[in-house]
Amino acid sequence: MALTTAPDPTRRGPGSVRPRANRRGPGRSRHGDGLAGYVFLSPWLIGLMAVTAIPMLLSLYLSFTNYDILTPWSEVEWVGLANYERMFTADPSWWHSVRVTLTFALVAVPLKLAAALGVALLLNRAWRGVGVFRGLFYLPSLLGGSVALAIVWVNMFNRDGAVNSFLALFGVTGKPWVNDPDWALETLMVLAIWQFGAPMVIFLAGLKQVPTELYEAAAVDGAGRWRQFVNVTLPMLSPVIFFNLVLETINGFQGFTAAFVLSNGTGGPVDSTLMYTLNLYITGFTDLEMGYASAMAWVFLVAVAVITVIFFSTGRFWVHYSDGEDR
Amino acid sequence: MHPATPPTASAPAGRTYRTPLPRRRLLRGLLAVAVAAPLIAGAAACGGDDPATDPNAPVKLSVFWWGGEARAKLTEEALALYTKKHPNVTFEKTWQANQGYFDKLATLTAGGNPPDLFQIDDNFLAEYAARNTTLDLTPYQSSGKLDTSKFPKSLWQYGVVDGKLAGLAAGENTQGLVYNKSLLAKHGLPEPTTGMSWEEHIAWAERVARTAKVPGTQDPSADYKAFWVWLRQQGKDMYSGSELGFTAEDVTRWFELWKGARDRGATPTPDVIHEGNVTDISKQLVVTGKAATSWVWVNQMPELKKNTKDELGVVAYPGDPSAQWARASMYWSVFRGSKHRDVAVDVINFLMNDPEAVKLLGTDRGLPSNQDLRRVVSDDTTDPAMKQSIAVEAELAQKFGESPQVPIKGHSKVRSELVKAAENAQYGRANPAEAAAQFVAACKSAIA
């Protein structure tokens, strides 16, 4: 990435060749720059290798073994595809965690995006104090996947938590939300949806990019607000919607912290919050089946990649890039 | 950005492979490190005994345990005492709450950097022993370097896995049914007694619920230690060799017993039961006022008392108390690959048998394993909750039955599966027979 931003005297481009780069003269060879690039990259590159690439490759290897954390590597046994076979054919709790995660993502992601877009539309006006509101709506997502927030959530959605006290004002008897297997996952969804600040800010930026002429033209043609929204805003915003959709879906699949805190690391009550990543964690670190957990991680990686590819391939049909004509 | 002069600006031009090469070399180097590190760790784990080195050479021993601040303070004081007597030995102390402790211990072990000396309990002892992570303490025991002569035999034996002494009991405890004394007195209700049958206990709990409007008892059907005591009273056991010591019918009866109790209103609602199932000791229902009794270990009394103003009492679990046993509340184990294993063993011996150290540690990890010193500590203690737990344990010690075998590999999974199955029955998502069948099937694959 950083490499491409380095001034490269051999490449022609409008304004990209700065006089200073020229002054160095032709003696500066192309690969000299390349090497410098790598030197500058090295902190990132070493980080990538040590923290991401090598562990990933090792986990791929481990996924074909019976590694259990405690046994030294020299005694680890190669088990071929047994871990993968077990996952698909003999592990009901794996299928259960897949169902829980899909349910979570399918409900929480669209609602979160809808909330983000809705609030962004409201805040995309020149009201007095609109900045304050933007800040306030963004605040929850600053708290992100924090443990503190999840603890607050658990206490709010307890049998005698704030939510039920509020409901009691209207004579409604609440549920023990987080401790009820029928509602625990829904409570997590609400938490995820509430944190719509990040996509909201991106939507806001996208809305500001829509040329006002288009609205004016639409208004002249007699389009009402709804028509303007459907025929101008949505198409113009589609790249941003696409971006948010991909990002939030991946996020949704990776939900871990809140489920971990809410269930004390068990995925309970009765596995109702056993998200995929939580199941993976329990398998690896509590049950000590790290080889199997590695296989689960790789299936997860492939699944997320496939879903992303599907998004990208369907994107052609509904994502409009306004600068597409002059390409 | 300032166009910095690259440090390699003098590199000869014209060699196009110049940049890829260091990268490949770098990759290879990193890969070598990543592969070698665990190998080296593995090799270290297979190393021989301590060389007969200078006994006064400085030694830094890493120690890892779980527990609260009180335990940390006591343990640090006891270790400081050891350093005072052996100035060449210092300690690198790490401690944390129980939740996440075993994740951390496993990760440290995997990283080839496990503590020399660590605390472990019977949920994981067999897991670690089966993989040869723990040092066999038997040679030290027979040479007298680790003195267990004052220990009850059944207590140190509860640390033997596959014929090896994998851990030494850091204290003794047993199951205890803790009840809210103040609540019962306020409503003129009788206190539970040791030896009550399970039926009597449930009937009593129902009466408490009716009179005091507080559920009489936490539903322990998800609690492996209550299930275990009950099984032993039925002539069964948790494990028998490498198999389960019970059948699906036994579990069904256990679940049905508690379904009956729930139907009679003797227990809290399923969501509150669930709270009790998953929270730690400081939020047990007897402390939060959501039930009149909780199922705990006797040595946890002082910790419970800290979290409530009410007076608490403790008796044995219902049924014949001979089903209970002198359980090692937790163990001290030595990492097999430790470079200072002799010193580590000596520290265990010190913590268990030195009068001053034992006095310092008190009953925080359970009753002292050394029976002579146990007497001294119980005479000296001033904490009423601790006094109470000592009294109950001393009374029960007369009635204890034989220790069961140490839980086998897969036990922690069995525990979490029991919670899952019991809660399925509690929430009414399965009937007792279905939940029992689900549990037994899950257990079989967990210990396979």
Interface residues (C-beta under 8 A of the other chain):
Chain A: P7 R20 A21 S29 H31 G32 D33 G34 L35 A36 Y38 V39 L45 I46 M49 A50 I54 L58 D68 I69 L70 T71 P72 W73 S74 E75 A90 R159 P176 N179 D180 P181 S263 N264 G265 T266 G268 P269 V270 D271 F285 T286 D287 L288 M290
Chain B: P3 A4 P6 P7 T8 A9 A11 A13 G14 R15 T16 R18 T19 P22 R23 L26 L27 L30 L31 A34 P38 L39 A41 G42 A45 C46 Q99 G100 F102 D103 A106 T107 T109 A110 E127 Y128 R131 T133 T269 P270 D271 V272 H274 E275 N277 V278 T279 S412 K413 S416 V419 K420 E423 N424 Y427 R429 S445 A446
